[in-house]
Amino acid sequence: MASTNPNISADRPVIRQLDDAAINRIAAGEVVERPASAVKELVENAIDAGAHRIDITIADGGRTLIRVADDGCGIGADELPLALSRHATSKIDGSDLLNIHSFGFRGEALPSLGAVGRLTITSRTTGNAAHMIAVEGGTVQPVRPAASGPGTTVELRDLFYATPARLKFLRTDRAEAQAVGDVIKRLAMAEPFVSFTLRDTSGGNDRQVFRADAETGDMFDALLGRLRSVMGRDFAENAIPIDAEREGFHLTGYAALPTYSRGAAVAQYLFVNGRPVKDKLLTGALRGAYMDFLSRDRHPAAALFVDCDPKLVDVNVHPAKSEVRFRDPGTVRGLIVSGLRHALANAGHRASTTVADATLGAMRPQPTEPRVYQMDRPSQGARSATYQAQALDFEGFAETPSARFEHAPVETAHLPLGAARAQVHENYIIAQTTNGMVIVDQHAAHERLVYERLKTQMAENGVAAQALLVPDIVELPENDATALLAIADDLRALGLTIEAFGGGAVAVRETPAILGEVDAQSLLHDICDELADQGTSATVKARLDAILSRVACHGSIRSGRQMRAEEMNALLRDMEATPHSGQCNHGRPTYVELKLQDIERLFGRT
């Protein structure tokens, strides 16, 4: 049932021109969704102005105060009123909207902020005096002299006071402040040579929330230093550099080892031409690159930068500029997947240091009595008697089925995983390295080795296909059928042969033999869903890899099997020579390395 609209008269509607204040408030609804959006726009302006230092101050999650001060080029006194006009910008001349080299270019942020809050801009250019201009609820005041150092300070108070309905949709002050911090961290990653500070003055307290000083050195060193400040020391120690190129696109950044994974996608940062973006294509490519190394409930951690000619990507998709559209999305996705997998393969058997840290944390006892330190030693005679007793005990212990000791001397130099010294509980190999020890899960390690061997054999010999006696005919929407037939050659390489059968029907003539009996309709629907969501599909390969993984599990050394010394050492050498052997097929570590100094610290020997 239609209801009467109180804003439109009963007579014929009249087309009218909205006033500037209403236009700016409407634009603010697109550009400024929350305080974090305002901070993003202001900080990006500071970066575009060539600032080397940017100081951000907020209060009450940004509702009552947002202040951004920079040491950039500044705004001239005669340009201050123009800066508050819609679609006035110094970033572009309007002749080419695809050739964008700056963060901002729409000229909407400042007038939008001035329409919904109390905005003051104070700026000083080199060799000139400082001036300021204020706007409140869309009403601009005259320019007047001010006192300020070089650069620009933008202060926004009482955000959304002119549109109070928007305040009801904001979250708690803590949540809004957290969103502001996330925006600053993303921009800090994009600009490692710029210093950032974020302060919170809520409740009369002045607290520094985040600080990142400008980095030095080449781009990779500077980026790693900045990522250490933003993502933490553990990420920096367990990340591998990424550097790959393909058809005009350049991928750089750092990605964490699979054993340093997260329970949610909270440590994934993606950038296009230095601009932080949240793009489904890039996120899907990142997930696809780790598909063979992580279980479905684990997520990779990475900071990736895609750089290209601005004409190859359209950033003029949304006013917030958080979405992009690539001219050739398949190339970008392929670059990310291949670049990451190549870098992970080069990491060899390496596992994250956090595995050892977690192990040491689990082993560290809680002291209940005063610790007896090494200087409180018994006499020499008492020690000799104790050592003899220990030798007798160990001789008896070595005969038990849960522990076997290897006494033959093996040189550990130049062996990353050392030489096997014992097997305990018929599942864990203890190896000695030059400066510590390694504990290996024999089943998980061998499972990964067999899995990698099976994948190599399949890549070399192809995927065996089984022809169906009667082809399966699957009815699909025509657009889905067209998308499927477009990748028919790729599917055929994986053992799945399909042909057009008229209209939206697709005939399935061959399926991968290793999959056994296949529900063709379900498989094709899954592939179509993935194509619609990510523009590409890895469904068939994922199923093949899952089968190979299960075969590897059943064909690997089982837990409970006693191994000879030569078998244990052969397993260690294979691990050192096989990529990805640091984690099992589900992303769990296959070994733990403990440094001697850490072991001694456990026993108070330092």
C-alpha positions, 0 to 999 in steps of 0.5 A: 500500500503506497503511503503519502510522502510528506516531502512531495506535494500532491501536485506534479513534482517540481524539479528544483536545484538543491542549495550548496549546504544540502549538496555538501551534506549529501556528499558527506554521507558518501565520503564521511561514514564515520570519524575514521573516514574523516581521518583518512581523508585528512591524512591522505591530504597531508601525504599528498602535500609532501609531509614528512611528519603527520600528527593526529589527535582525536577525542571521544573516538573522533566525535568531538575532536579530530586534528591533523597537523603536517609539515607539508607545502601548505595552502596559500591564503588566497586558496583557502576559500577555494579549498572549501569549494566542492570539486576544487583540487590541486591533484588533477586538472580534470583532463585525464581521470585515469592517470591518478598519481595522488591519494585525493583527486575528487575535491570533496573531503574538506567541503563535506567535512565543513558541512557536517562539523565545525572545521578550521584550517590553519596553513602557512606556505614557505616564506609567507605568514600563516592564515586560517579559515573556518566553516561551521555547518556549511557557513564559511567565515572570512580568512584571517591571520594566524600563528602557525609553523610551516604546513597545515593543521586541520581541526574538526570538532563536533562531527555530524552535529549538523546531521545528528541522525548520523550520530546514532549510527556510530559505534562506541568511542572505543570502537571508533577510536580503534577504526581510526587507529587501523586507518593510520596504520594502513597509511603508515605502511604505505608511507614508511618514510613519513613519521606518524603519531596518533594521540587520544585526549579523551577525558582530559588525558593525553595518551599516545596511541601509536607512533611510527618514526620515518624509516631509512634505507632502501624500500624493502628495509624501510618497509620491513622496519615499518611493518615491525612497528605496525604488525609486530616483531613476530611478523617481521621475523617470520615474513618473507620478501615478495618481489615479482613482475608480470605484464606491467604489474609489480608485486612487492611486500612481505608475507608470513610463513604458513606456520605463522597464521591467524584465526581470522583475516585481521592481518591482511593489508593490500595496497594498489599504487600505494593506496590501501584498498579492501578488494575481493579480488586481491583477498581471494588471490591471497587466500588462493596462494596459501590454499595448499598450506593452511586449513580452512579455519586459518588465515595468512598474514601479509602486506602486499603492494601492487604497483602499475601504470595508473591507466591499468587500474580505475580508482574512481569507483567509489567516493571513499576510494577503497575499491579499485577495478583492474583492466586485466584482473586475471593477470593481477590474480595470477601474479599474486598467486605465483609470486607468493607460491614462489617465495614460499617455495624458496623459504624451503623447510623454514618454520616460524619462530613463534612455534619455538616461543610457544613451545618454550612457554609451554615448557617453562615451569611455574616456580613453587619453591626458591630456585636453586641456581648453578652456583649452588653446586654439590661437591665433586664427589657427590656429582661423580656419584650422581653421574654414575647413577644417571648413566645406569638409569639411562642404560635401562631407560634406553631399552624401553620401547618409548625411547631409543638413543643413537650413540653413533657420532654424526657431524652436525655442521652445515645441517640445518636440521641437525643429526638424529640423536633419539626417537621418543614415543615412536613419533618424535625425532630428537636431532642435535644442531650446532647450537640447539636441538630440533624435535620433529613430528615424523608422521607430519613431516613425512606426510608433507614430503610424500604430498609434495612428491605426489604433486610433482608427479602429477604436474609432470605426468598430468591428471589422468581422466576417466571417460564417462560412459554416458555424459552428465548433462548439467543445466545452468543459467546461460551466463554461468555456462558461458563462464564455464566454457571460457575456462574449459581448457584449464579444466581439461588440464585438470582432468575435467572435460566439458562441452556445450550442449545447447542453451545453458546445458553443459555436457561433462564427458570426463572427470579426474580419475583420482576423484572416483565417482563425482557429482558433476552437477554439484562440482560445476555449481561450485565452480560457477559460484567461485567464478562469480565471486572471485573471477577464477576457480580453484575448486577442481585443483583443491579437490585433487590436492585434497585427495593427494593429501589423504593419499600422502597421509596413508602412505607416510610413516605412521606414528608408533613406528620405530625408526633406525638412525639412518632412516631418521637422518634421511628424513631430516635431509629430505625435509631440508631439500623439500619446499614447504616441509616446515608445515604439514598439509594442514598448516601445522609445524612439522618440527620445533627448533630450540636454541641452546641458550633458550634451553639453558634459560629454562633451567636457570643456567644463564 
